[in-house]
C-alpha cells in the first residue's frame, strides 16, 4: 500500500464510520419513537380498560337502581291493598260473617304481611306521645292538645314502612299544638245602690 493510498482509505473508513454512526442514531431515534408509541398505546389500553370497568359498574348500578325503583312502586301498591284489607277487617263485626270467612281473610292478611316482610319491609313503630320526626312522619293534621307536649304524635292515621334502611312510606300522623289561651274577662261594674245613686244625682244638681 503506497503512502498516497493510505489517506484515501482512512478517509473512506471515516466516512463509513460516520454513516454507521448516522445509522445508529437513526435506529436509536426509531427505537425511542417505537417505545414512545408503545407507552402511548399501553396508556390508551389502560384508559380504555378503566372506562370499560367504570361503564360496567355504572350500568350495573343503574340497573340495580331501576329494579329498586320498580320494586318500590310495586310494594307501595301492595301496601295500599294491605291498608284496604286491614280497614275492612277492623270494621267487620264478629257476628256479621259466616263461620270461617273471617278466619280466611285473616289468613290472607298474614300471608300478605309475610310477603311484604320477605321483600325487606318493616313497619315504622309510631307511638302516641312520641316526638314528631320529619324523616319518618308526615303531619296531616295539627290538633290543640293540652295532654301532650308540643310537636308530639297524638294520633296515627296511616302506618309507615321502611324498605331495608330507607323510608318507603312515611307514617301519617296528627301532631299536637299548644291550646289557645283563653281571653281574660273583665269584671262587670257593680250596680250602685239607690241611696248612692241619689247622692250622686244631688251632687250633680249642686254643681
PyMOL commands that set and color helices and strands:
alter all, ss='L'
color gray80, all
select helices_A, chain A and resi 3-90+101-118+194-206
alter helices_A, ss='H'
color red, helices_A
select strands_A, chain A and resi 121-123+137-144+153-158+161-163+166-169+171-177
alter strands_A, ss='S'
color yellow, strands_A
deselect
rebuild
show_as cartoon
